[in-house]
Amino acid sequence: MLENVKIAVVGLGYVGLPLARLFSTKYKTVGFDKNQSRVNALMAGNDATMEVSDELLQKAIEDGFYCTANTAEIESCTVYIVAVPTPVDVNNKPDLTPLLGASATVGSVIKKGDVVIYESTVYPGVTEEECLPVIERVSGLRFNEDFFAGYSPERINPGDKEHTVEKIKKVTSGSTPEIADFVDQLYNSVLQNGTHKASSIKVAEASKIIENSQRDVNIAFMNELAKIFNAMGIDTKEVIDAASSKWNFIKMSPGLVGGHCISVDPYYLIQKAQVYGVLPRIMSSARRLNDGMGDYVANQVIKLMNKKGILVKNAEILILGITFKENCPDIRNTKVVDICHTFSEYTSNITVIDLYADEKQVMKKYGIEMKSSFDSLANKKFDVIVHAVSHAEFQKIDLMQYAKETSVIYDVKSVLPLSIVDGRL
């Protein structure tokens, strides 16, 4: 059943490109993205997300993999895998626009006997109740008669070079028992650690959304502990290190929760739960707490400034890192922006350095001027240094060269030597 498979991966971002590259090692695979500049960059052998190395990408292209923004070039495919973002709007309501747009694209090319597989994170029911009707309407074909569907939620962790896509165990599902077997066999053929076949698409959808919701709640608990222990004058990291000496303690750390998954996905389940008359109090509280941590960090720094007699007004502030996590260029929903916004109420002298993020993208999305190297700092000294993102390169920098004698140094990630920091989360 897999002999004549030709795959189109729709959406070539952090999820789609690594998946397409992996499938291309065994099947004829085409990557589709409506962003022509993204396609051009990939065909030139460069992935700006840094999820696929230039070497691997160039080899895949040499072996026949290619990317396109032309729907005509994916008409001959038999399997369509949708891997587009599922964001929330300004009110934290699920925004299915990219997903429905990708479904319409698939609907314009899908044929009898073809299979569409969704990877985008959604609340239970979206695939069958929202996406597939779009494909039916555009294509004129009947679901589960003319074409079939599966769902295999993505588990990509941006910037993680250990848990890469080929090493991830994947959940699979299908719209019929036969298609469930097909989808499971398809993924099993390229994955090193196999799959878990769910009984239905809804179960697979639900399994993905609780993965990130669980992590969000756990981090919120640690953030709440950090607030309590900071108020009591107790070092949170030392407490966690001590508690983790017990065999069944789940060791996690407080921090800023950003990115496209953990800070977004719970809102999808929260919204759907309310439709069924259930108010998810724990998840809602966790989201509110985590969303407020950027402002909390900034205010902790301001307290430390006051204790040292440093004027907040017009203070010179250096923020290290703006991506949502270390060692990757992803700036989606980064909470470092909230730190900047709180400081901006008191001073405009804010310098942001990030060696991974794109300066133009940061300006376009957040209106923040960012520098991509330390060269611009020259011999400048700052009243405050906030170590916000623990990029590996930051660990090699002597931060004291940018500090005044009375500077406040705050370590959000709790990785700097205690001897040089005034506070940490």
MOBELQUI-V768386 format. One record per pair of residues at least 4 apart in sequence whose C-alpha atoms are under 6 Angstrom apart, sorted by the first residue. I is the first residue (numbers start at 1). J is the second residue. D is the distance in whole Angstrom. If there is no record, write none. Layout:
i: <I | I>
j: <J | J>
d: <D | D>
This chain:
i: <5 | 6 | 6 | 6 | 6 | 7 | 7 | 7 | 7 | 8 | 8 | 8 | 8 | 9 | 9 | 9 | 9 | 9 | 10 | 10 | 10 | 10 | 11 | 11 | 11 | 11 | 11 | 12 | 12 | 12 | 13 | 16 | 16 | 23 | 24 | 24 | 24 | 29 | 30 | 30 | 31 | 32 | 32 | 32 | 33 | 34 | 36 | 39 | 39 | 41 | 42 | 42 | 45 | 45 | 45 | 46 | 54 | 60 | 61 | 61 | 75 | 78 | 79 | 79 | 79 | 80 | 81 | 81 | 81 | 82 | 82 | 83 | 83 | 84 | 87 | 88 | 88 | 88 | 88 | 89 | 89 | 94 | 100 | 103 | 103 | 104 | 104 | 106 | 107 | 107 | 107 | 108 | 112 | 112 | 113 | 113 | 114 | 115 | 115 | 115 | 116 | 117 | 117 | 117 | 118 | 119 | 119 | 119 | 123 | 123 | 124 | 124 | 124 | 125 | 125 | 126 | 127 | 128 | 135 | 136 | 136 | 136 | 141 | 142 | 143 | 143 | 144 | 149 | 149 | 150 | 150 | 150 | 151 | 151 | 151 | 152 | 152 | 159 | 159 | 163 | 166 | 166 | 167 | 167 | 169 | 169 | 169 | 170 | 171 | 171 | 171 | 172 | 172 | 172 | 173 | 173 | 173 | 173 | 173 | 174 | 174 | 188 | 198 | 210 | 212 | 213 | 216 | 217 | 219 | 220 | 220 | 222 | 223 | 226 | 226 | 229 | 230 | 240 | 244 | 244 | 256 | 257 | 258 | 258 | 258 | 258 | 258 | 259 | 259 | 259 | 259 | 260 | 260 | 261 | 267 | 269 | 273 | 274 | 274 | 281 | 287 | 294 | 294 | 294 | 295 | 295 | 298 | 305 | 306 | 313 | 313 | 314 | 315 | 316 | 316 | 316 | 317 | 317 | 317 | 317 | 318 | 318 | 318 | 319 | 319 | 319 | 320 | 320 | 320 | 321 | 321 | 321 | 321 | 322 | 323 | 323 | 323 | 324 | 324 | 326 | 326 | 326 | 327 | 329 | 329 | 340 | 344 | 352 | 353 | 353 | 353 | 354 | 355 | 355 | 359 | 361 | 362 | 363 | 363 | 363 | 381 | 381 | 381 | 382 | 382 | 383 | 384 | 384 | 384 | 385 | 386 | 386 | 387 | 387 | 388 | 403 | 408 | 409 | 409 | 410 | 410 | 410 | 410 | 411 | 412 | 412 | 414>
j: <78 | 28 | 29 | 77 | 78 | 29 | 77 | 79 | 80 | 29 | 30 | 31 | 80 | 20 | 31 | 32 | 80 | 81 | 32 | 81 | 82 | 83 | 16 | 32 | 33 | 83 | 84 | 16 | 17 | 33 | 17 | 20 | 83 | 27 | 28 | 29 | 65 | 65 | 66 | 67 | 67 | 67 | 68 | 69 | 69 | 69 | 69 | 67 | 68 | 46 | 46 | 47 | 54 | 57 | 58 | 54 | 58 | 65 | 65 | 66 | 109 | 114 | 114 | 115 | 116 | 116 | 116 | 117 | 118 | 118 | 119 | 119 | 120 | 120 | 95 | 92 | 93 | 94 | 95 | 93 | 95 | 268 | 131 | 131 | 135 | 134 | 135 | 110 | 135 | 138 | 139 | 139 | 146 | 147 | 146 | 147 | 147 | 147 | 148 | 149 | 149 | 149 | 150 | 151 | 151 | 152 | 153 | 154 | 268 | 269 | 202 | 205 | 206 | 129 | 202 | 130 | 131 | 132 | 139 | 140 | 141 | 142 | 146 | 146 | 147 | 148 | 148 | 174 | 175 | 173 | 174 | 175 | 172 | 173 | 201 | 171 | 172 | 327 | 328 | 167 | 191 | 192 | 192 | 193 | 193 | 194 | 195 | 195 | 195 | 196 | 197 | 184 | 197 | 198 | 180 | 197 | 198 | 200 | 201 | 179 | 180 | 194 | 204 | 214 | 262 | 266 | 262 | 286 | 254 | 286 | 290 | 254 | 254 | 230 | 236 | 234 | 234 | 244 | 249 | 251 | 335 | 263 | 263 | 324 | 333 | 334 | 335 | 324 | 332 | 333 | 334 | 264 | 332 | 265 | 271 | 273 | 278 | 278 | 279 | 285 | 291 | 335 | 338 | 339 | 338 | 339 | 339 | 310 | 310 | 346 | 347 | 347 | 347 | 349 | 382 | 383 | 350 | 382 | 383 | 384 | 351 | 352 | 385 | 352 | 385 | 386 | 353 | 387 | 388 | 353 | 354 | 388 | 389 | 336 | 330 | 331 | 334 | 331 | 334 | 389 | 390 | 391 | 391 | 356 | 357 | 344 | 348 | 370 | 370 | 371 | 372 | 372 | 372 | 373 | 370 | 365 | 366 | 367 | 368 | 369 | 402 | 403 | 404 | 402 | 403 | 407 | 407 | 408 | 409 | 409 | 409 | 410 | 411 | 412 | 412 | 407 | 422 | 421 | 422 | 421 | 422 | 423 | 424 | 424 | 424 | 425 | 424>
d: <6 | 5 | 6 | 5 | 5 | 5 | 6 | 5 | 6 | 6 | 5 | 6 | 5 | 6 | 5 | 6 | 6 | 5 | 5 | 6 | 5 | 6 | 5 | 6 | 5 | 5 | 5 | 4 | 5 | 6 | 6 | 6 | 5 | 6 | 6 | 5 | 6 | 6 | 5 | 6 | 4 | 6 | 5 | 6 | 5 | 5 | 6 | 6 | 6 | 6 | 5 | 6 | 6 | 6 | 5 | 5 | 6 | 5 | 5 | 6 | 5 | 5 | 6 | 5 | 6 | 5 | 6 | 5 | 6 | 5 | 6 | 5 | 5 | 6 | 6 | 5 | 5 | 4 | 5 | 5 | 6 | 6 | 6 | 6 | 6 | 6 | 6 | 6 | 4 | 5 | 5 | 6 | 5 | 5 | 6 | 5 | 5 | 6 | 5 | 5 | 5 | 6 | 4 | 5 | 5 | 5 | 4 | 5 | 5 | 5 | 5 | 5 | 5 | 6 | 6 | 5 | 5 | 5 | 6 | 5 | 5 | 6 | 6 | 5 | 5 | 6 | 5 | 6 | 5 | 5 | 4 | 6 | 6 | 5 | 6 | 5 | 4 | 6 | 5 | 6 | 5 | 6 | 5 | 6 | 5 | 5 | 5 | 5 | 6 | 5 | 6 | 6 | 5 | 6 | 5 | 6 | 5 | 6 | 5 | 5 | 4 | 5 | 6 | 6 | 5 | 5 | 6 | 5 | 6 | 5 | 6 | 5 | 5 | 6 | 6 | 5 | 6 | 6 | 5 | 6 | 6 | 6 | 5 | 5 | 5 | 5 | 6 | 5 | 5 | 5 | 6 | 6 | 6 | 5 | 6 | 6 | 5 | 5 | 6 | 6 | 6 | 5 | 5 | 5 | 6 | 5 | 5 | 5 | 6 | 5 | 5 | 4 | 6 | 5 | 5 | 5 | 5 | 6 | 6 | 5 | 5 | 6 | 5 | 5 | 6 | 5 | 5 | 5 | 6 | 6 | 5 | 6 | 5 | 6 | 5 | 4 | 6 | 5 | 4 | 6 | 5 | 5 | 5 | 5 | 5 | 6 | 6 | 5 | 6 | 5 | 6 | 5 | 5 | 6 | 6 | 6 | 6 | 4 | 5 | 6 | 5 | 5 | 6 | 6 | 5 | 5 | 5 | 5 | 6 | 5 | 6 | 5 | 5 | 6 | 5 | 6 | 6 | 5 | 5 | 6 | 6 | 5 | 5 | 5 | 5 | 5 | 6>
